[in-house]
């Protein structure tokens, strides 16, 4: 164990903010230093994350550790309080892993200022979405993009570790600022529309959540630390009041997640955003929605969570099937990946509100594995789009012969998205389905159909892009460079390791799942199997049911 008094989380928040300030302060003549500085800062944060994980007691993963608390605005009951349990730590580690990969992916993907100017004129023939948009950052502006990524990293670490409801809300809203500029300033031809739509949806949800935050504080004990989550858990709230506050929080989280029918901002944002921005947006930021459901909605509003669970499960199943079906019919590669995520987030929400320890463990693990899988898929797609200058799947074909390494990485990333055994998403999806089956068989059975749909949207896309005759203009496409292999390689390695040996990740989420069920006040449903010899149903621990 390391020094348990060291403020690891606060340091991980401050370092990228300082790094962003340094990158922003670089003169235009020194913009070439923005890349190494930003990547170096992100690697330092990753090192801090690893050291924080070494200081974390996995045996007590259900309790919050690495705590740092300071009075912030005591007159209003607001504190600066950070700390993580196993789930929070896993998401923080995912975030600090993805950020340096995103920065490294954007290292050379930038057109000159003239190309960006042409993009403003709307001449699609002169500048395509994959060059002036997804994955592309122009000229001196590279330092602004790198700085925004570092600011976003600081907010991400802070929001996953916030232990004060008001602090969580401030960070929940503050994250919108860097993402808005990362889409609106560096995206495709319709970037402003996508950025404004993302902002309006998120602000609408945040406004409703603010009303819930204030109402929750008024129901609490008050005092200089009245917004502390630990002081608000277990309140004896009137039934109607609890349900209304729950709905205010849940709506904001459902928009962020995103769930059907408040998901429509995501495909537009993913289509127009740079590929690296989509990695952080879908792979990490959207997890704030499901993380909030798990760590705020359930413990703060247990009765309301049980009351709303049947409807939420129906919405989750609709999201699972709807996202998968729409992914099959997409012609735009980035929109296809976005719709697959709508389906995957449905699995996460289903696991949370099935209220079994196995399903909650699966949902918690799914948040991490989805970040690895979708992060790899967006990054590889970004490499494809940059080379071809188009996001339309129909503009590709026969690339397996031309770029075999790129084809292989896309296939592995795609197979992880359909939860192939041996890759980490399989473990989490299996846990969600098995855990849900014990509590809600119809929902689990219907959700299982998405496994078949996932095979369709991934394999059909691979077939159209990489098999068949080589399309005109693609015969000289370069394969992945060494830098690009270093970007994708760690994600594929992580998926393989956690696919064959998920124990380290499961150790982080197992105890928090049990704590969550206790807070919600539901009895766990243990998966059972038939014992032919005894003619009875036997639980996993061997006792008769």
C-alpha positions in Angstrom: 0.0 0.0 0.0 1.2 3.5 -0.8 0.7 6.7 1.3 -3.0 6.6 2.0 -3.0 10.3 3.0 -1.9 11.6 -0.4 -4.7 13.3 -2.3 -4.5 11.1 -5.4 -7.8 12.2 -6.9 -7.3 15.9 -6.3 -3.9 15.6 -7.9 -5.4 13.8 -10.9 -7.8 16.7 -11.3 -5.3 19.5 -10.9 -2.6 18.1 -13.1 -4.6 18.1 -16.4 -6.0 21.5 -15.6 -2.4 22.9 -15.2 -1.4 21.0 -18.4 -4.3 22.6 -20.3 -3.2 26.0 -19.1 0.4 25.4 -20.3 -0.8 24.2 -23.7 -3.2 27.1 -24.1 -0.4 29.6 -23.2 1.9 28.4 -26.0 2.5 31.0 -28.6 1.4 30.3 -32.1 5.0 29.7 -33.2 5.3 26.9 -30.6 2.2 25.0 -31.4 4.2 22.0 -32.4 5.0 21.5 -28.7 1.3 21.2 -27.8 1.2 17.5 -28.8 4.1 16.2 -26.7 3.1 18.3 -23.7 -0.5 17.2 -23.8 0.4 13.5 -24.2 3.1 13.8 -21.5 0.5 15.3 -19.1 -2.0 12.6 -19.9 0.6 9.9 -19.3 1.4 11.5 -15.9 -2.3 11.4 -15.0 -2.4 7.7 -16.1 0.6 7.0 -13.8 -1.2 8.8 -10.9 -4.2 6.6 -11.6 -2.2 3.5 -11.4 -0.6 4.6 -8.1 -4.1 5.5 -6.8 -5.3 2.0 -7.7 -2.3 0.5 -5.8 -3.4 2.5 -2.8 -7.0 1.3 -3.0 -8.0 -1.6 -0.8 -9.8 -4.0 -3.1 -11.1 -6.1 -0.2 -13.1 -3.0 0.9 -14.2 -2.0 -2.6 -17.7 -1.3 -1.4 -16.6 1.6 0.7 -15.3 4.9 -0.6 -11.6 5.4 -0.3 -8.9 7.9 -1.4 -11.2 10.5 0.2 -10.3 14.2 0.2 -12.8 16.6 1.8 -12.6 20.4 2.2 -15.2 23.0 3.0 -16.1 24.9 -0.2 -19.2 27.1 0.4 -20.3 26.1 3.9 -23.0 28.8 4.0 -24.8 26.9 1.3 -23.9 23.4 2.6 -21.5 22.8 -0.3 -18.2 20.8 0.1 -15.3 19.8 -2.1 -15.4 16.0 -1.4 -14.0 13.3 -3.6 -13.6 9.6 -3.1 -14.2 6.4 -5.0 -15.5 2.9 -4.5 -14.6 0.1 -6.8 -16.9 1.2 -9.6 -15.8 4.8 -9.4 -12.1 3.7 -9.5 -12.7 1.5 -12.5 -14.3 4.3 -14.5 -11.5 6.7 -13.5 -8.9 4.3 -14.7 -10.8 3.8 -17.9 -10.9 7.6 -18.4 -7.2 8.2 -17.8 -6.3 5.3 -20.2 -8.4 6.6 -23.0 -7.2 10.2 -22.9 -3.6 9.6 -23.9 -4.7 7.3 -26.7 -7.1 9.9 -28.0 -4.4 12.6 -28.0 -2.0 10.2 -29.7 -4.6 9.4 -32.3 -5.0 13.1 -33.1 -1.2 13.6 -33.4 -1.0 14.0 -37.2 -4.6 14.2 -38.2 -5.0 17.9 -39.1 -5.4 19.8 -42.4 -4.0 23.2 -43.1 -6.0 26.3 -42.4 -7.0 26.5 -46.1 -8.8 23.2 -45.9 -10.7 24.3 -42.8 -11.7 27.5 -44.6 -13.1 25.5 -47.5 -15.1 23.4 -45.0 -16.7 26.6 -43.8 -17.9 27.3 -47.4 -19.6 23.9 -47.5 -17.7 22.5 -50.5 -18.0 18.9 -49.6 -15.9 17.9 -52.6 -13.0 19.9 -51.4 -13.1 18.9 -47.8 -14.8 15.8 -46.4 -16.1 15.1 -43.0 -13.3 12.7 -42.3 -10.6 15.3 -43.0 -12.0 18.6 -41.8 -14.2 16.8 -39.3 -13.9 13.6 -37.4 -10.4 13.0 -36.3 -9.1 16.2 -37.8 -7.7 19.4 -36.1 -6.3 22.2 -38.1 -3.0 24.0 -37.9 -2.3 26.1 -34.8 -5.7 25.1 -33.5 -4.2 21.8 -32.4 -3.2 23.3 -29.1 -6.7 24.3 -28.4 -8.0 20.8 -29.1 -5.3 19.2 -26.9 -6.1 21.7 -24.1 -9.8 21.0 -24.3 -9.2 17.3 -24.0 -7.1 17.8 -20.8 -9.8 20.1 -19.3 -12.3 17.4 -20.0 -10.1 14.8 -18.4 -10.0 16.8 -15.2 -13.8 17.1 -15.1 -14.3 13.4 -15.9 -12.0 12.3 -13.0 -13.8 14.8 -10.7 -17.4 13.7 -11.6 -16.7 10.0 -11.1 -15.3 10.8 -7.6 -17.6 13.5 -6.4 -19.1 12.8 -3.0 -21.1 16.0 -2.8 -24.4 16.3 -4.7 -23.9 19.9 -5.6 -20.3 19.3 -6.7 -21.5 16.4 -8.8 -24.1 18.7 -10.5 -21.6 21.5 -11.2 -19.2 19.0 -12.8 -22.1 17.3 -14.6 -22.8 20.7 -16.3 -19.2 21.9 -16.6 -18.4 18.9 -18.8 -20.7 20.3 -21.5 -18.3 23.2 -22.1 -15.2 21.5 -23.5 -17.4 18.9 -25.4 -19.4 21.6 -27.0 -16.3 23.3 -28.4 -14.7 20.0 -29.3 -17.7 19.2 -31.5 -18.6 22.8 -32.6 -15.1 24.0 -33.5 -13.4 20.8 -34.7 -16.2 18.7 -36.2 -17.7 18.1 -39.6 -19.8 20.2 -41.9 -22.9 20.1 -39.6 -20.8 20.5 -36.4 -22.6 23.5 -35.1 -26.0 21.9 -35.4 -24.8 18.8 -33.6 -23.0 20.8 -30.9 -26.1 22.9 -30.2 -28.4 19.9 -30.2 -26.1 18.1 -27.7 -25.9 21.2 -25.5 -29.7 21.8 -25.5 -30.5 18.2 -24.6 -27.9 18.2 -21.9 -28.9 21.6 -20.5 -32.6 20.6 -20.4 -31.8 17.5 -18.4 -29.4 19.5 -16.1 -32.0 22.1 -15.4 -34.5 19.5 -14.3 -31.8 17.9 -12.2 -31.0 21.2 -10.5 -34.5 21.4 -9.3 -34.1 17.9 -7.8 -30.8 18.8 -6.2 -32.3 21.8 -4.4 -35.4 19.9 -3.4 -33.2 17.1 -2.0 -31.1 19.5 0.0 -34.2 21.1 1.5 -35.3 17.6 2.6 -32.0 16.9 4.2 -30.4 17.8 7.5 -28.7 20.9 6.2 -25.6 22.4 7.8 -22.2 23.3 6.3 -22.0 20.0 4.6 -25.6 19.4 3.8 -25.0 18.3 0.2 -22.7 15.5 1.2 -24.1 12.2 -0.3 -23.4 10.3 2.9 -25.7 12.7 4.8 -28.5 12.4 2.2 -28.6 8.6 2.0 -31.3 7.0 4.2 -33.5 10.1 4.4 -37.2 9.4 5.3 -38.7 11.3 2.4 -42.4 11.5 1.7 -43.3 9.0 -1.1 -44.5 11.6 -3.6 -41.5 13.9 -2.9 -39.0 11.1 -3.3 -40.6 10.0 -6.6 -40.5 13.5 -8.0 -36.9 14.1 -7.1 -36.0 10.7 -8.4 -37.6 11.5 -11.8 -35.7 14.8 -11.9 -32.4 13.0 -11.5 -33.3 10.1 -13.7 -34.3 12.2 -16.6 -31.0 14.0 -16.6 -29.1 10.7 -16.4 -31.3 9.1 -19.1 -30.4 11.9 -21.5 -26.8 11.6 -20.7 -26.8 7.8 -21.0 -28.5 8.0 -23.6 -31.7 6.0 -23.5 -34.6 5.8 -25.9 -36.5 8.1 -26.5 -34.1 10.9 -25.4 -31.1 9.6 -27.3 -31.5 11.5 -30.6 -28.6 13.9 -29.9 -26.0 11.1 -29.9 -26.0 9.9 -33.5 -25.7 13.5 -34.7 -22.9 14.3 -32.3 -21.0 11.1 -33.1 -21.4 11.7 -36.9 -20.0 15.3 -36.7 -17.5 15.0 -33.9 -13.8 14.2 -34.3 -13.3 10.5 -33.7 -11.3 11.1 -30.5 -14.1 13.3 -29.2 -16.6 10.5 -29.9 -14.3 8.1 -27.9 -14.5 10.3 -24.9 -18.1 11.3 -25.4 -19.5 7.8 -25.8 -16.8 5.8 -24.1 -16.6 7.8 -20.9 -19.0 10.9 -20.6 -22.1 9.0 -21.3 -21.2 6.6 -18.5 -21.9 9.5 -16.1 -25.6 8.9 -16.8 -25.5 5.2 -15.9 -23.0 5.9 -13.1 -25.4 8.5 -11.7 -28.3 6.0 -11.8 -26.2 3.5 -9.9 -24.6 5.7 -7.3 -27.2 8.5 -6.8 -30.6 7.4 -7.9 -30.6 4.0 -6.2 -29.1 4.9 -2.8 -30.8 8.3 -2.4 -34.2 7.2 -3.6 -34.6 3.5 -2.9 -38.4 3.4 -2.8 -38.8 5.5 -6.0 -36.2 3.2 -7.7 -38.2 0.1 -6.9 -41.4 1.9 -8.0 -40.0 3.0 -11.3 -38.0 -0.1 -12.1 -40.7 -1.9 -14.2 -41.1 1.0 -16.6 -37.3 1.6 -16.8 -36.7 -2.0 -17.6 -39.2 -1.7 -20.5 -37.4 1.4 -21.8 -34.1 -0.3 -21.4 -35.2 -3.3 -23.5 -36.6 -0.9 -26.2 -33.2 0.9 -26.2 -31.5 -2.5 -26.7 -33.5 -3.5 -29.7 -34.1 -0.1 -31.2 -30.4 0.8 -31.2 -29.4 -2.6 -32.7 -32.1 -2.4 -35.4 -31.2 1.1 -36.5 -27.5 0.3 -36.5 -28.2 -2.3 -39.1 -29.6 0.2 -41.6 -27.0 3.0 -41.2 -25.0 4.2 -44.1 -22.7 6.4 -42.0 -20.0 4.5 -40.1 -20.0 6.9 -37.1 -23.8 6.9 -36.8 -23.7 3.1 -36.9 -21.3 3.0 -33.9 -23.5 5.5 -32.1 -26.6 3.4 -32.4 -24.7 0.3 -31.2 -24.0 2.3 -28.1 -27.7 3.1 -27.6 -28.2 -0.7 -27.5 -25.3 -1.3 -25.2 -26.4 1.4 -22.7 -29.8 -0.3 -22.7 -28.0 -3.4 -21.4 -26.3 -1.4 -18.6 -29.6 0.2 -17.5 -31.3 -3.2 -17.6 -28.6 -4.7 -15.3 -28.9 -1.8 -12.9 -32.7 -1.9 -12.5 -33.0 -5.7 -12.5 -31.8 -5.4 -8.8 -29.7 -8.6 -8.6 -26.1 -8.7 -7.5 -25.1 -10.5 -10.7 -26.9 -8.0 -13.0 -25.5 -5.0 -11.1 -22.0 -6.4 -11.3 -22.5 -7.0 -15.0 -23.8 -3.4 -15.5 -20.9 -1.9 -13.6 -18.4 -4.0 -15.6 -20.2 -3.3 -18.8 -19.5 0.4 -18.3 -15.8 -0.3 -18.4 -15.8 -2.9 -21.2 -18.0 -0.7 -23.4 -15.5 2.1 -23.1 -12.7 -0.2 -24.2 -14.8 -1.7 -27.1 -16.4 1.5 -28.4 -13.2 3.4 -27.9 -11.3 1.0 -30.1 -14.1 1.0 -32.7 -14.4 4.8 -33.0 -10.6 5.1 -33.2 -10.2 2.5 -36.0 -13.2 4.0 -37.8 -11.5 7.4 -37.5 -8.4 6.0 -39.1 -10.5 4.6 -42.0 -12.4 7.9 -42.5 -9.3 10.0 -42.5 -7.7 7.8 -45.2 -10.8 7.6 -47.4 -12.2 11.1 -46.8 -15.7 9.8 -46.3 -17.8 8.2 -43.6 -20.2 6.5 -46.0 -19.9 2.8 -45.8 -20.7 2.5 -49.5 -17.5 4.4 -50.3 -15.4 1.6 -49.0 -14.8 -2.0 -50.2 -12.1 -4.7 -50.6 -9.8 -3.1 -48.0 -8.9 -6.4 -46.4 -6.4 -7.0 -49.2 -5.0 -3.4 -49.0 -4.8 -2.7 -45.3 -4.8 -6.1 -43.5 -3.7 -4.8 -40.1 -6.4 -2.1 -40.1 -9.0 -4.7 -41.2 -7.9 -7.0 -38.4 -8.1 -4.4 -35.7 -11.6 -3.3 -36.9 -12.7 -6.9 -36.9 -11.5 -7.4 -33.3 -13.1 -4.2 -32.1 -16.3 -5.1 -33.9 -16.4 -8.6 -32.5 -16.0 -7.1 -29.0 -19.1 -5.0 -29.7 -21.1 -8.1 -30.4 -19.7 -9.6 -27.2 -17.7 -12.5 -28.7 -16.5 -14.9 -26.0 -12.8 -14.3 -25.2 -13.3 -10.5 -25.3 -14.2 -8.5 -22.2 -17.7 -7.3 -23.2 -18.9 -10.9 -23.3 -18.4 -11.3 -19.6 -20.4 -8.2 -18.7 -23.2 -8.9 -21.1 -23.5 -12.5 -19.9 -23.7 -11.3 -16.3 -26.4 -8.8 -17.1 -28.5 -11.4 -18.9 -28.0 -14.1 -16.3 -28.7 -11.8 -13.5 -31.7 -10.3 -15.1 -33.1 -13.7 -16.0 -33.4 -14.6 -12.3 -35.5 -11.5 -11.6 -37.3 -10.7 -14.9 -37.3 -13.6 -17.4 -39.3 -11.8 -20.2 -36.9 -8.8 -20.2 -33.8 -11.1 -20.4 -35.3 -13.2 -23.1 -36.2 -10.3 -25.3 -32.9 -8.6 -24.7 -31.1 -11.7 -25.8 -32.3 -11.1 -29.4 -30.0 -8.1 -29.6 -27.1 -10.6 -29.6 -28.2 -11.8 -33.0 -28.8 -8.2 -34.2 -25.3 -7.2 -33.1 -23.8 -9.9 -35.2 -25.7 -8.5 -38.2 -24.7 -4.9 -37.8 -21.0 -5.6 -37.2 -20.5 -8.4 -39.7 -22.5 -6.7 -42.5 -20.4 -3.5 -42.0 -17.2 -5.5 -42.0 -18.3 -7.3 -45.2 -19.2 -4.0 -47.0 -16.0 -2.2 -46.0 -13.3 -4.9 -46.2 -14.4 -7.7 -48.5 -15.1 -7.9 -52.2 -13.3 -6.1 -55.0 -11.2 -3.1 -54.1 -13.0 0.1 -55.0 -11.4 2.7 -57.2 -9.0 5.0 -55.4 -8.4 2.6 -52.5 -5.6 0.4 -53.8 -2.9 2.6 -52.4 -4.4 3.3 -49.0 -1.7 3.0 -46.3 -2.1 0.5 -43.5 -1.8 1.4 -39.8 1.3 3.3 -38.9 3.3 2.4 -35.8 1.7 5.4 -33.9 -1.8 4.2 -34.8 -0.9 0.6 -33.7 0.1 2.0 -30.3 -3.2 3.8 -30.1 -5.4 0.7 -30.7 -3.0 -2.0 -29.3 -3.6 -1.2 -25.6 -7.4 -1.3 -26.0 -7.3 -4.7 -27.8 -4.8 -6.0 -25.2 -7.1 -4.9 -22.3 -10.1 -6.5 -23.9 -8.3 -9.8 -24.3 -6.9 -9.8 -20.8 -10.2 -9.0 -19.2 -11.9 -11.4 -21.5 -9.9 -14.3 -20.3 -9.2 -13.1 -16.8 -11.9 -10.7 -15.6 -11.2 -11.3 -11.9 -9.4 -7.9 -11.2 -12.3 -5.9 -12.6 -14.9 -8.1 -10.9 -13.1 -7.7 -7.6 -13.8 -3.9 -7.9 -17.5 -4.2 -8.7 -18.6 -7.2 -6.7 -18.8 -5.5 -3.2 -20.3 -2.3 -4.5 -23.2 -4.3 -6.1 -24.0 -5.9 -2.7 -23.9 -2.5 -1.0 -26.3 -1.1 -3.6 -28.8 -3.9 -3.2 -28.8 -3.3 0.6 -29.4 0.4 0.1 -32.3 -0.2 -2.3 -33.8 -2.7 0.1 -34.3 -5.6 -2.2 -33.5 -9.3 -1.7 -30.9 -10.7 -4.0 -31.9 -13.3 -6.6 -29.2 -15.9 -6.9 -29.0 -17.6 -10.4 -30.0 -21.3 -10.2 -29.4 -24.4 -12.2 -31.2 -27.6 -12.5 -29.9 -30.7 -10.7 -31.1 -33.7 -12.7 -30.1 -36.2 -10.0 -31.9 -34.4 -7.2 -34.8 -33.2 -9.4 -34.6 -29.9 -7.7 -33.3 -26.4 -8.5 -29.9 -25.7 -6.8 -28.3 -22.4 -6.2 -24.7 -21.6 -7.0 -23.7 -22.3 -3.4 -25.2 -25.8 -3.5 -28.3 -25.1 -1.3 -31.7 -26.3 -2.4 -34.1 -23.7 -3.6 
